[in-house]
Structure formats: structure tokens, C-alpha cells
Amino acid sequence: MLKAAILDDEVKGSKLLSQKLEFFEDELQVVGIFNQPAKALNSIVEVKPDVLFLDVEMPGINGFQFLERLGSFDFEVIFTTAYD
């Protein structure tokens, strides 16, 4: 089973994505939902996801900067955004 984490600064967005991922509950388990990038930097390695659904635009730090600050990681990234 794949383990997934979600990082989105908007609580409503992360909850909606989590609900949509429930459709794949036999194949994927959401192991962490983060709404603050700074807190996620410290916690993402602990939950050891196979895939991270990562918001592109967040206040203070965007998704690309988040990955740079994280350094090395061993999970796949799916970028998400509400912007055109």
C-alpha cells in the first residue's frame, strides 16, 4: 500500500484532496496532512510517505522552495494548485 502525505496551506483544499483520495483506500493511505510548510519540514521525514501531494503556491515558501529546504528525499511529488 502506498503512503501519501499532503501539504497545502489551505485547510479546505487539503481536506478535499484527502476525501478524494479515499476512493483509492485499497491502494493508498494518507499518513499525514500538513497545512504549515515550516512544520511539515520537520515532520515529513517522520511519516515516510511514498508520495507527497504538494501545493505550489503557499505563503512564505512555495512548493519548489520547500523541496529545496528539505534537501534529499525519497518520495515522489505530485504538484497541486488552485491557480490557473
N, C-alpha and C positions, 0 to 999 in steps of 0.2 A: 504494500500500500504506500502510495506517495504521501509525504507530509508537506503541507503547504503553509506558508505564512503570508500575511497581508500587511502592507504598510501603506496607509492612506491617511492624510491629515484630517480628512472629513469622516467623522464617525458614521454618518448616514451612508456614505459610499462604501466603507469597509463592511458594514453590516449587510448591505445589499449584495455585495460580492460574495460574502460568506454564505448568505442564503442561496444564491445561485449555484455555488459550489456543492451544496448539499445534494444536488441532483446526481453527483458523482461519488456519493458516500461509500460505495463499494470499492472505489479505486483511490480515493483521495480523502485525507483527513486534515482539517485546518487545525494546526497546532499552536498558532499564535496570531493575534490581531493587534497591530500597533498603530497608534494614531499620533505619536510624537517621535519624529526621527531620532532625536537625541537619545531617548530611552531605548529605541529599537537597536541602536548601535551596540549597546551593552548586552541586549537580550537575544538578538537574532542568532548568535552563535550557540547559545544555550539550547534553543529549541531545535536546532539542526534540521532545517527544512530541506526538502529536495527541490522545492520551487518557491520563489518569492514573487508575489504579485505586488509590484512596486509603482506607486504613484509618481508621475513625472514632476508635476508642479506642487510644491509644498512650501510653506513659508519658512524662510531661514536657510533651507537646504533643499535642493531638488534631488530627484532620484539618482541622477548621474553623480552628483557630489556625494550622496550617501554611499554609493558603491566605492567611490574613491577613498572615502574616510574609513570604510570597512576594511579596505586592503584586500587581502586574498579571501576568497570564498569558494565553496564547493557545491553551490546550488545553481539551478537555472533561474533566470529572471524573465518575468513577463511584465512589460511596462503597461501601466494602466493610466488613463487620463480622462477627464471630463471635458477637456478643451478640444476644439477643432484642430 
